[in-house]
Amino acid sequence: KSLGMAGVGRVRIKQAGCLDRCAECPVMVVYPEEVWYTFIDEQDVDDIINQHLVAGQIVERLKI
């Protein structure tokens, strides 16, 4: 929200149950690209936000 990316047709964060990727947990998936990520800390999440959501570049080091 603080980046002005929230709203209809924009970014929405949704908590999900099992995504059938337990071995790679924690995971997140970015749609509509269907890019799956794992992350360790806040810096990883910041990288996904800044590189993928803002700049449109896949974060290869975190991609599953």
N, CA, C and O atoms as a Tripos MOL2 file, in Angstrom:
@<TRIPOS>MOLECULE
protein
  256   255    64     0     0
PROTEIN
NO_CHARGES

@<TRIPOS>ATOM
      1 N           0.8200   -1.2010    0.0000 N.3       1 LYS1
      2 CA          0.0000    0.0000    0.0000 C.3       1 LYS1
      3 C           0.8570    1.2540    0.0000 C.2       1 LYS1
      4 O           0.5290    2.2380   -0.6630 O.2       1 LYS1
      5 N           1.9610    1.2180    0.7490 N.am      2 SER2
      6 CA          2.8010    2.4110    0.8340 C.3       2 SER2
      7 C           3.4800    2.7390   -0.4970 C.2       2 SER2
      8 O           3.9250    3.8690   -0.6990 O.2       2 SER2
      9 N           3.5650    1.7620   -1.4080 N.am      3 LEU3
     10 CA          4.1400    1.9980   -2.7310 C.3       3 LEU3
     11 C           3.0820    2.4120   -3.7540 C.2       3 LEU3
     12 O           3.3950    2.6350   -4.9230 O.2       3 LEU3
     13 N           1.8270    2.5120   -3.3050 N.am      4 GLY4
     14 CA          0.7480    2.9000   -4.2020 C.3       4 GLY4
     15 C           0.3700    1.8290   -5.2080 C.2       4 GLY4
     16 O          -0.1310    2.1400   -6.2890 O.2       4 GLY4
     17 N           0.6070    0.5630   -4.8600 N.am      5 MET5
     18 CA          0.3610   -0.5300   -5.7890 C.3       5 MET5
     19 C          -0.9160   -1.2980   -5.4840 C.2       5 MET5
     20 O          -1.2590   -2.2240   -6.2190 O.2       5 MET5
     21 N          -1.6280   -0.9410   -4.4250 N.am      6 ALA6
     22 CA         -2.8340   -1.6730   -4.0240 C.3       6 ALA6
     23 C          -4.0380   -1.1480   -4.7860 C.2       6 ALA6
     24 O          -4.0640    0.0070   -5.2110 O.2       6 ALA6
     25 N          -5.0300   -2.0020   -4.9530 N.am      7 GLY7
     26 CA         -6.2770   -1.5840   -5.5720 C.3       7 GLY7
     27 C          -6.7290   -2.5510   -6.6430 C.2       7 GLY7
     28 O          -6.0320   -3.5150   -6.9610 O.2       7 GLY7
     29 N          -7.8820   -2.2920   -7.1900 N.am      8 VAL8
     30 CA         -8.4730   -3.1600   -8.2050 C.3       8 VAL8
     31 C          -7.5400   -3.2570   -9.4130 C.2       8 VAL8
     32 O          -7.0960   -2.2470   -9.9600 O.2       8 VAL8
     33 N          -7.2540   -4.4990   -9.8120 N.am      9 GLY9
     34 CA         -6.3880   -4.7200  -10.9590 C.3       9 GLY9
     35 C          -4.9150   -4.4890  -10.6850 C.2       9 GLY9
     36 O          -4.1060   -4.4840  -11.6140 O.2       9 GLY9
     37 N          -4.5560   -4.3000   -9.4340 N.am     10 ARG10
     38 CA         -3.1580   -4.0380   -9.0810 C.3      10 ARG10
     39 C          -2.6550   -5.1740   -8.2020 C.2      10 ARG10
     40 O          -2.9500   -6.3360   -8.4810 O.2      10 ARG10
     41 N          -1.9070   -4.8720   -7.1530 N.am     11 VAL11
     42 CA         -1.3220   -5.8880   -6.2790 C.3      11 VAL11
     43 C          -2.2700   -6.1960   -5.1250 C.2      11 VAL11
     44 O          -2.8200   -5.2970   -4.4890 O.2      11 VAL11
     45 N          -2.4440   -7.4870   -4.8760 N.am     12 ARG12
     46 CA         -3.2360   -7.9300   -3.7370 C.3      12 ARG12
     47 C          -2.4660   -9.0530   -3.0530 C.2      12 ARG12
     48 O          -1.9940   -9.9830   -3.7070 O.2      12 ARG12
     49 N          -2.3460   -8.9600   -1.7430 N.am     13 ILE13
     50 CA         -1.6960  -10.0100   -0.9640 C.3      13 ILE13
     51 C          -2.7920  -10.8480   -0.3430 C.2      13 ILE13
     52 O          -3.6920  -10.3320    0.3200 O.2      13 ILE13
     53 N          -2.7050  -12.1410   -0.5650 N.am     14 LYS14
     54 CA         -3.7200  -13.0480   -0.0660 C.3      14 LYS14
     55 C          -3.0500  -14.2140    0.6280 C.2      14 LYS14
     56 O          -2.1590  -14.8500    0.0650 O.2      14 LYS14
     57 N          -3.4710  -14.4960    1.8400 N.am     15 GLN15
     58 CA         -2.9620  -15.6470    2.5680 C.3      15 GLN15
     59 C          -3.6150  -16.8920    2.0010 C.2      15 GLN15
     60 O          -4.8130  -16.8990    1.7160 O.2      15 GLN15
     61 N          -2.8310  -17.9390    1.8380 N.am     16 ALA16
     62 CA         -3.3510  -19.1860    1.2850 C.3      16 ALA16
     63 C          -3.0320  -20.3360    2.2150 C.2      16 ALA16
     64 O          -2.1350  -20.2490    3.0540 O.2      16 ALA16
     65 N          -3.7660  -21.3950    2.0560 N.am     17 GLY17
     66 CA         -3.4740  -22.6200    2.7870 C.3      17 GLY17
     67 C          -2.3510  -23.3600    2.0930 C.2      17 GLY17
     68 O          -1.4170  -22.7380    1.5880 O.2      17 GLY17
     69 N          -2.4270  -24.6450    2.0630 N.am     18 CYS18
     70 CA         -1.3970  -25.4790    1.4620 C.3      18 CYS18
     71 C          -1.2840  -25.2100   -0.0340 C.2      18 CYS18
     72 O          -2.2830  -25.2140   -0.7530 O.2      18 CYS18
     73 N          -0.0540  -24.9760   -0.4970 N.am     19 LEU19
     74 CA          0.2110  -24.7820   -1.9150 C.3      19 LEU19
     75 C           0.9430  -25.9820   -2.5190 C.2      19 LEU19
     76 O           1.4470  -25.9120   -3.6400 O.2      19 LEU19
     77 N           0.9960  -27.0890   -1.7610 N.am     20 ASP20
     78 CA          1.6410  -28.3330   -2.2000 C.3      20 ASP20
     79 C           3.1160  -28.1550   -2.5420 C.2      20 ASP20
     80 O           3.6190  -28.8180   -3.4490 O.2      20 ASP20
     81 N           3.8020  -27.2930   -1.8490 N.am     21 ARG21
     82 CA          5.2410  -27.0850   -2.0460 C.3      21 ARG21
     83 C           5.9400  -27.0940   -0.6910 C.2      21 ARG21
     84 O           6.8220  -26.2700   -0.4480 O.2      21 ARG21
     85 N           5.5670  -27.9940    0.1760 N.am     22 CYS22
     86 CA          6.0600  -28.0090    1.5520 C.3      22 CYS22
     87 C           7.5880  -28.0510    1.6400 C.2      22 CYS22
     88 O           8.1670  -27.4440    2.5410 O.2      22 CYS22
     89 N           8.2370  -28.7480    0.7330 N.am     23 ALA23
     90 CA          9.6930  -28.8760    0.7730 C.3      23 ALA23
     91 C          10.3970  -27.5460    0.5480 C.2      23 ALA23
     92 O          11.5440  -27.3780    0.9620 O.2      23 ALA23
     93 N           9.7240  -26.5940   -0.1040 N.am     24 GLU24
     94 CA         10.3450  -25.2970   -0.3980 C.3      24 GLU24
     95 C           9.8420  -24.1730    0.5070 C.2      24 GLU24
     96 O          10.1650  -23.0090    0.2740 O.2      24 GLU24
     97 N           9.0680  -24.4980    1.5200 N.am     25 CYS25
     98 CA          8.4350  -23.4730    2.3640 C.3      25 CYS25
     99 C           9.4430  -22.5860    3.0510 C.2      25 CYS25
    100 O          10.5470  -23.0370    3.3570 O.2      25 CYS25
    101 N           9.1000  -21.3410    3.3020 N.am     26 PRO26
    102 CA          7.8600  -20.6810    2.8900 C.3      26 PRO26
    103 C           7.8990  -20.3430    1.4000 C.2      26 PRO26
    104 O           8.9710  -20.1970    0.8140 O.2      26 PRO26
    105 N           6.7160  -20.2210    0.7980 N.am     27 VAL27
    106 CA          6.6250  -19.9030   -0.6200 C.3      27 VAL27
    107 C           5.6220  -18.7850   -0.8540 C.2      27 VAL27
    108 O           4.7360  -18.5310   -0.0370 O.2      27 VAL27
    109 N           5.7900  -18.1250   -1.9950 N.am     28 MET28
    110 CA          4.7900  -17.1870   -2.4940 C.3      28 MET28
    111 C           4.7500  -17.3580   -3.9990 C.2      28 MET28
    112 O           5.7380  -17.7570   -4.6150 O.2      28 MET28
    113 N           3.6140  -17.0580   -4.5830 N.am     29 VAL29
    114 CA          3.4790  -17.1330   -6.0350 C.3      29 VAL29
    115 C           2.9350  -15.8050   -6.5260 C.2      29 VAL29
    116 O           2.0230  -15.2350   -5.9270 O.2      29 VAL29
    117 N           3.5000  -15.3160   -7.6190 N.am     30 VAL30
    118 CA          3.0830  -14.0430   -8.2020 C.3      30 VAL30
    119 C           2.3000  -14.3520   -9.4790 C.2      30 VAL30
    120 O           2.8290  -14.9440  -10.4200 O.2      30 VAL30
    121 N           1.0500  -13.9460   -9.4900 N.am     31 TYR31
    122 CA          0.1830  -14.1100  -10.6620 C.3      31 TYR31
    123 C           0.0410  -12.7710  -11.3620 C.2      31 TYR31
    124 O           0.1620  -11.7490  -10.6870 O.2      31 TYR31
    125 N          -0.2030  -12.6960  -12.6430 N.am     32 PRO32
    126 CA         -0.5580  -13.7850  -13.5310 C.3      32 PRO32
    127 C           0.6440  -14.5340  -14.1070 C.2      32 PRO32
    128 O           0.4600  -15.4810  -14.8710 O.2      32 PRO32
    129 N           1.8560  -14.1370  -13.7630 N.am     33 GLU33
    130 CA          3.0470  -14.7840  -14.3280 C.3      33 GLU33
    131 C           3.2560  -16.2080  -13.8150 C.2      33 GLU33
    132 O           3.9620  -16.9990  -14.4410 O.2      33 GLU33
    133 N           2.6430  -16.5320  -12.6780 N.am     34 GLU34
    134 CA          2.8030  -17.8250  -12.0200 C.3      34 GLU34
    135 C           4.2680  -18.1170  -11.6930 C.2      34 GLU34
    136 O           4.7680  -19.2160  -11.9320 O.2      34 GLU34
    137 N           4.9350  -17.1150  -11.1460 N.am     35 VAL35
    138 CA          6.3230  -17.2760  -10.7060 C.3      35 VAL35
    139 C           6.3110  -17.6160   -9.2240 C.2      35 VAL35
    140 O           5.7620  -16.8750   -8.4080 O.2      35 VAL35
    141 N           6.9270  -18.7530   -8.8860 N.am     36 TRP36
    142 CA          6.9960  -19.2280   -7.5070 C.3      36 TRP36
    143 C           8.3130  -18.8060   -6.8930 C.2      36 TRP36
    144 O           9.3720  -18.9370   -7.5060 O.2      36 TRP36
    145 N           8.2330  -18.2930   -5.6600 N.am     37 TYR37
    146 CA          9.4170  -17.8750   -4.9240 C.3      37 TYR37
    147 C           9.4570  -18.5280   -3.5530 C.2      37 TYR37
    148 O           8.4230  -18.8320   -2.9580 O.2      37 TYR37
    149 N          10.6650  -18.7370   -3.0670 N.am     38 THR38
    150 CA         10.8820  -19.0250   -1.6620 C.3      38 THR38
    151 C          11.6410  -17.8350   -1.0900 C.2      38 THR38
    152 O          12.2560  -17.0780   -1.8410 O.2      38 THR38
    153 N          11.6080  -17.6630    0.2070 N.am     39 PHE39
    154 CA         12.2900  -16.5250    0.8280 C.3      39 PHE39
    155 C          12.7240  -16.8980    2.2260 C.2      39 PHE39
    156 O          12.1350  -17.7700    2.8640 O.2      39 PHE39
    157 N          13.7700  -16.2210    2.6980 N.am     40 ILE40
    158 CA         14.3230  -16.4990    4.0230 C.3      40 ILE40
    159 C          14.0310  -15.3650    5.0010 C.2      40 ILE40
    160 O          13.6750  -15.6030    6.1560 O.2      40 ILE40
    161 N          14.1850  -14.1370    4.5280 N.am     41 ASP41
    162 CA         14.0800  -13.0010    5.4460 C.3      41 ASP41
    163 C          13.3970  -11.8170    4.7570 C.2      41 ASP41
    164 O          12.9770  -11.9020    3.6030 O.2      41 ASP41
    165 N          13.3010  -10.7170    5.4980 N.am     42 GLU42
    166 CA         12.6580   -9.5120    4.9890 C.3      42 GLU42
    167 C          13.3450   -8.9690    3.7540 C.2      42 GLU42
    168 O          12.6820   -8.4520    2.8550 O.2      42 GLU42
    169 N          14.6610   -9.0780    3.6950 N.am     43 GLN43
    170 CA         15.3960   -8.5840    2.5280 C.3      43 GLN43
    171 C          14.9690   -9.3230    1.2630 C.2      43 GLN43
    172 O          14.8290   -8.7120    0.2030 O.2      43 GLN43
    173 N          14.7610  -10.6440    1.3710 N.am     44 ASP44
    174 CA         14.2900  -11.4150    0.2210 C.3      44 ASP44
    175 C          12.9190  -10.9260   -0.2390 C.2      44 ASP44
    176 O          12.6820  -10.7690   -1.4370 O.2      44 ASP44
    177 N          12.0250  -10.6860    0.7040 N.am     45 VAL45
    178 CA         10.6830  -10.1980    0.3700 C.3      45 VAL45
    179 C          10.7820   -8.8160   -0.2750 C.2      45 VAL45
    180 O          10.0930   -8.5400   -1.2570 O.2      45 VAL45
    181 N          11.6340   -7.9470    0.2740 N.am     46 ASP46
    182 CA         11.8470   -6.6250   -0.3240 C.3      46 ASP46
    183 C          12.3640   -6.7460   -1.7500 C.2      46 ASP46
    184 O          11.9500   -5.9850   -2.6250 O.2      46 ASP46
    185 N          13.2720   -7.7010   -1.9960 N.am     47 ASP47
    186 CA         13.8050   -7.9090   -3.3430 C.3      47 ASP47
    187 C          12.7070   -8.3420   -4.3050 C.2      47 ASP47
    188 O          12.6650   -7.8790   -5.4450 O.2      47 ASP47
    189 N          11.8140   -9.2290   -3.8560 N.am     48 ILE48
    190 CA         10.7070   -9.6650   -4.7050 C.3      48 ILE48
    191 C           9.7870   -8.4900   -5.0230 C.2      48 ILE48
    192 O           9.3650   -8.3200   -6.1670 O.2      48 ILE48
    193 N           9.4800   -7.6860   -4.0200 N.am     49 ILE49
    194 CA          8.6150   -6.5230   -4.2370 C.3      49 ILE49
    195 C           9.2740   -5.5470   -5.2010 C.2      49 ILE49
    196 O           8.6710   -5.1510   -6.1980 O.2      49 ILE49
    197 N          10.5090   -5.1580   -4.9070 N.am     50 ASN50
    198 CA         11.1810   -4.1250   -5.7040 C.3      50 ASN50
    199 C          11.5500   -4.5960   -7.1060 C.2      50 ASN50
    200 O          11.3730   -3.8600   -8.0760 O.2      50 ASN50
    201 N          12.0570   -5.8080   -7.2130 N.am     51 GLN51
    202 CA         12.5060   -6.2800   -8.5220 C.3      51 GLN51
    203 C          11.3730   -6.8270   -9.3800 C.2      51 GLN51
    204 O          11.2910   -6.5150  -10.5680 O.2      51 GLN51
    205 N          10.4900   -7.6480   -8.7840 N.am     52 HIS52
    206 CA          9.4320   -8.2600   -9.5910 C.3      52 HIS52
    207 C           8.2130   -7.3520   -9.7130 C.2      52 HIS52
    208 O           7.7890   -7.0220  -10.8210 O.2      52 HIS52
    209 N           7.6530   -6.9510   -8.5830 N.am     53 LEU53
    210 CA          6.4020   -6.1970   -8.6380 C.3      53 LEU53
    211 C           6.5820   -4.7760   -9.1540 C.2      53 LEU53
    212 O           5.7390   -4.2770   -9.8980 O.2      53 LEU53
    213 N           7.6660   -4.1230   -8.7690 N.am     54 VAL54
    214 CA          7.8860   -2.7360   -9.2020 C.3      54 VAL54
    215 C           8.5610   -2.6910  -10.5700 C.2      54 VAL54
    216 O           8.0910   -2.0030  -11.4760 O.2      54 VAL54
    217 N           9.6760   -3.4320  -10.7210 N.am     55 ALA55
    218 CA         10.4830   -3.3330  -11.9410 C.3      55 ALA55
    219 C          10.1390   -4.3760  -13.0060 C.2      55 ALA55
    220 O          10.5930   -4.2630  -14.1440 O.2      55 ALA55
    221 N           9.3390   -5.3950  -12.6510 N.am     56 GLY56
    222 CA          8.9420   -6.3930  -13.6290 C.3      56 GLY56
    223 C          10.0060   -7.4210  -13.9740 C.2      56 GLY56
    224 O           9.9170   -8.0720  -15.0160 O.2      56 GLY56
    225 N          11.0200   -7.5820  -13.1110 N.am     57 GLN57
    226 CA         12.1050   -8.5330  -13.3460 C.3      57 GLN57
    227 C          12.0130   -9.6920  -12.3580 C.2      57 GLN57
    228 O          11.8610   -9.4720  -11.1570 O.2      57 GLN57
    229 N          12.1050  -10.9200  -12.8550 N.am     58 ILE58
    230 CA         12.0590  -12.0940  -11.9900 C.3      58 ILE58
    231 C          13.3290  -12.1470  -11.1470 C.2      58 ILE58
    232 O          14.4260  -11.9050  -11.6510 O.2      58 ILE58
    233 N          13.1780  -12.4640   -9.8700 N.am     59 VAL59
    234 CA         14.3150  -12.5960   -8.9470 C.3      59 VAL59
    235 C          14.7800  -14.0380   -9.0320 C.2      59 VAL59
    236 O          14.2970  -14.8970   -8.2950 O.2      59 VAL59
    237 N          15.7140  -14.3010   -9.9240 N.am     60 GLU60
    238 CA         16.1350  -15.6650  -10.2380 C.3      60 GLU60
    239 C          16.6760  -16.4140   -9.0050 C.2      60 GLU60
    240 O          16.4420  -17.6140   -8.8690 O.2      60 GLU60
    241 N          17.3860  -15.7280   -8.1180 N.am     61 ARG61
    242 CA         17.9960  -16.4020   -6.9780 C.3      61 ARG61
    243 C          16.9580  -16.9450   -5.9830 C.2      61 ARG61
    244 O          17.2820  -17.8100   -5.1690 O.2      61 ARG61
    245 N          15.7330  -16.4550   -6.0420 N.am     62 LEU62
    246 CA         14.6780  -16.8890   -5.1310 C.3      62 LEU62
    247 C          13.5990  -17.7110   -5.8250 C.2      62 LEU62
    248 O          12.6820  -18.2140   -5.1750 O.2      62 LEU62
    249 N          13.7060  -17.8470   -7.1290 N.am     63 LYS63
    250 CA         12.6980  -18.5680   -7.8930 C.3      63 LYS63
    251 C          12.8010  -20.0640   -7.6220 C.2      63 LYS63
    252 O          13.8960  -20.6220   -7.5420 O.2      63 LYS63
    253 N          11.6480  -20.7000   -7.4820 N.am     64 ILE64
    254 CA         11.5890  -22.1520   -7.2960 C.3      64 ILE64
    255 C          11.4580  -22.7910   -8.6720 C.2      64 ILE64
    256 O          11.3900  -24.0150   -8.7790 O.2      64 ILE64
@<TRIPOS>BOND
     1     1     2 1
     2     2     3 1
     3     3     4 2
     4     3     5 am
     5     5     6 1
     6     6     7 1
     7     7     8 2
     8     7     9 am
     9     9    10 1
    10    10    11 1
    11    11    12 2
    12    11    13 am
    13    13    14 1
    14    14    15 1
    15    15    16 2
    16    15    17 am
    17    17    18 1
    18    18    19 1
    19    19    20 2
    20    19    21 am
    21    21    22 1
    22    22    23 1
    23    23    24 2
    24    23    25 am
    25    25    26 1
    26    26    27 1
    27    27    28 2
    28    27    29 am
    29    29    30 1
    30    30    31 1
    31    31    32 2
    32    31    33 am
    33    33    34 1
    34    34    35 1
    35    35    36 2
    36    35    37 am
    37    37    38 1
    38    38    39 1
    39    39    40 2
    40    39    41 am
    41    41    42 1
    42    42    43 1
    43    43    44 2
    44    43    45 am
    45    45    46 1
    46    46    47 1
    47    47    48 2
    48    47    49 am
    49    49    50 1
    50    50    51 1
    51    51    52 2
    52    51    53 am
    53    53    54 1
    54    54    55 1
    55    55    56 2
    56    55    57 am
    57    57    58 1
    58    58    59 1
    59    59    60 2
    60    59    61 am
    61    61    62 1
    62    62    63 1
    63    63    64 2
    64    63    65 am
    65    65    66 1
    66    66    67 1
    67    67    68 2
    68    67    69 am
    69    69    70 1
    70    70    71 1
    71    71    72 2
    72    71    73 am
    73    73    74 1
    74    74    75 1
    75    75    76 2
    76    75    77 am
    77    77    78 1
    78    78    79 1
    79    79    80 2
    80    79    81 am
    81    81    82 1
    82    82    83 1
    83    83    84 2
    84    83    85 am
    85    85    86 1
    86    86    87 1
    87    87    88 2
    88    87    89 am
    89    89    90 1
    90    90    91 1
    91    91    92 2
    92    91    93 am
    93    93    94 1
    94    94    95 1
    95    95    96 2
    96    95    97 am
    97    97    98 1
    98    98    99 1
    99    99   100 2
   100    99   101 am
   101   101   102 1
   102   102   103 1
   103   103   104 2
   104   103   105 am
   105   105   106 1
   106   106   107 1
   107   107   108 2
   108   107   109 am
   109   109   110 1
   110   110   111 1
   111   111   112 2
   112   111   113 am
   113   113   114 1
   114   114   115 1
   115   115   116 2
   116   115   117 am
   117   117   118 1
   118   118   119 1
   119   119   120 2
   120   119   121 am
   121   121   122 1
   122   122   123 1
   123   123   124 2
   124   123   125 am
   125   125   126 1
   126   126   127 1
   127   127   128 2
   128   127   129 am
   129   129   130 1
   130   130   131 1
   131   131   132 2
   132   131   133 am
   133   133   134 1
   134   134   135 1
   135   135   136 2
   136   135   137 am
   137   137   138 1
   138   138   139 1
   139   139   140 2
   140   139   141 am
   141   141   142 1
   142   142   143 1
   143   143   144 2
   144   143   145 am
   145   145   146 1
   146   146   147 1
   147   147   148 2
   148   147   149 am
   149   149   150 1
   150   150   151 1
   151   151   152 2
   152   151   153 am
   153   153   154 1
   154   154   155 1
   155   155   156 2
   156   155   157 am
   157   157   158 1
   158   158   159 1
   159   159   160 2
   160   159   161 am
   161   161   162 1
   162   162   163 1
   163   163   164 2
   164   163   165 am
   165   165   166 1
   166   166   167 1
   167   167   168 2
   168   167   169 am
   169   169   170 1
   170   170   171 1
   171   171   172 2
   172   171   173 am
   173   173   174 1
   174   174   175 1
   175   175   176 2
   176   175   177 am
   177   177   178 1
   178   178   179 1
   179   179   180 2
   180   179   181 am
   181   181   182 1
   182   182   183 1
   183   183   184 2
   184   183   185 am
   185   185   186 1
   186   186   187 1
   187   187   188 2
   188   187   189 am
   189   189   190 1
   190   190   191 1
   191   191   192 2
   192   191   193 am
   193   193   194 1
   194   194   195 1
   195   195   196 2
   196   195   197 am
   197   197   198 1
   198   198   199 1
   199   199   200 2
   200   199   201 am
   201   201   202 1
   202   202   203 1
   203   203   204 2
   204   203   205 am
   205   205   206 1
   206   206   207 1
   207   207   208 2
   208   207   209 am
   209   209   210 1
   210   210   211 1
   211   211   212 2
   212   211   213 am
   213   213   214 1
   214   214   215 1
   215   215   216 2
   216   215   217 am
   217   217   218 1
   218   218   219 1
   219   219   220 2
   220   219   221 am
   221   221   222 1
   222   222   223 1
   223   223   224 2
   224   223   225 am
   225   225   226 1
   226   226   227 1
   227   227   228 2
   228   227   229 am
   229   229   230 1
   230   230   231 1
   231   231   232 2
   232   231   233 am
   233   233   234 1
   234   234   235 1
   235   235   236 2
   236   235   237 am
   237   237   238 1
   238   238   239 1
   239   239   240 2
   240   239   241 am
   241   241   242 1
   242   242   243 1
   243   243   244 2
   244   243   245 am
   245   245   246 1
   246   246   247 1
   247   247   248 2
   248   247   249 am
   249   249   250 1
   250   250   251 1
   251   251   252 2
   252   251   253 am
   253   253   254 1
   254   254   255 1
   255   255   256 2
@<TRIPOS>SUBSTRUCTURE
     1 LYS1         2 RESIDUE 1 A LYS
     2 SER2         6 RESIDUE 1 A SER
     3 LEU3        10 RESIDUE 1 A LEU
     4 GLY4        14 RESIDUE 1 A GLY
     5 MET5        18 RESIDUE 1 A MET
     6 ALA6        22 RESIDUE 1 A ALA
     7 GLY7        26 RESIDUE 1 A GLY
     8 VAL8        30 RESIDUE 1 A VAL
     9 GLY9        34 RESIDUE 1 A GLY
    10 ARG10       38 RESIDUE 1 A ARG
    11 VAL11       42 RESIDUE 1 A VAL
    12 ARG12       46 RESIDUE 1 A ARG
    13 ILE13       50 RESIDUE 1 A ILE
    14 LYS14       54 RESIDUE 1 A LYS
    15 GLN15       58 RESIDUE 1 A GLN
    16 ALA16       62 RESIDUE 1 A ALA
    17 GLY17       66 RESIDUE 1 A GLY
    18 CYS18       70 RESIDUE 1 A CYS
    19 LEU19       74 RESIDUE 1 A LEU
    20 ASP20       78 RESIDUE 1 A ASP
    21 ARG21       82 RESIDUE 1 A ARG
    22 CYS22       86 RESIDUE 1 A CYS
    23 ALA23       90 RESIDUE 1 A ALA
    24 GLU24       94 RESIDUE 1 A GLU
    25 CYS25       98 RESIDUE 1 A CYS
    26 PRO26      102 RESIDUE 1 A PRO
    27 VAL27      106 RESIDUE 1 A VAL
    28 MET28      110 RESIDUE 1 A MET
    29 VAL29      114 RESIDUE 1 A VAL
    30 VAL30      118 RESIDUE 1 A VAL
    31 TYR31      122 RESIDUE 1 A TYR
    32 PRO32      126 RESIDUE 1 A PRO
    33 GLU33      130 RESIDUE 1 A GLU
    34 GLU34      134 RESIDUE 1 A GLU
    35 VAL35      138 RESIDUE 1 A VAL
    36 TRP36      142 RESIDUE 1 A TRP
    37 TYR37      146 RESIDUE 1 A TYR
    38 THR38      150 RESIDUE 1 A THR
    39 PHE39      154 RESIDUE 1 A PHE
    40 ILE40      158 RESIDUE 1 A ILE
    41 ASP41      162 RESIDUE 1 A ASP
    42 GLU42      166 RESIDUE 1 A GLU
    43 GLN43      170 RESIDUE 1 A GLN
    44 ASP44      174 RESIDUE 1 A ASP
    45 VAL45      178 RESIDUE 1 A VAL
    46 ASP46      182 RESIDUE 1 A ASP
    47 ASP47      186 RESIDUE 1 A ASP
    48 ILE48      190 RESIDUE 1 A ILE
    49 ILE49      194 RESIDUE 1 A ILE
    50 ASN50      198 RESIDUE 1 A ASN
    51 GLN51      202 RESIDUE 1 A GLN
    52 HIS52      206 RESIDUE 1 A HIS
    53 LEU53      210 RESIDUE 1 A LEU
    54 VAL54      214 RESIDUE 1 A VAL
    55 ALA55      218 RESIDUE 1 A ALA
    56 GLY56      222 RESIDUE 1 A GLY
    57 GLN57      226 RESIDUE 1 A GLN
    58 ILE58      230 RESIDUE 1 A ILE
    59 VAL59      234 RESIDUE 1 A VAL
    60 GLU60      238 RESIDUE 1 A GLU
    61 ARG61      242 RESIDUE 1 A ARG
    62 LEU62      246 RESIDUE 1 A LEU
    63 LYS63      250 RESIDUE 1 A LYS
    64 ILE64      254 RESIDUE 1 A ILE
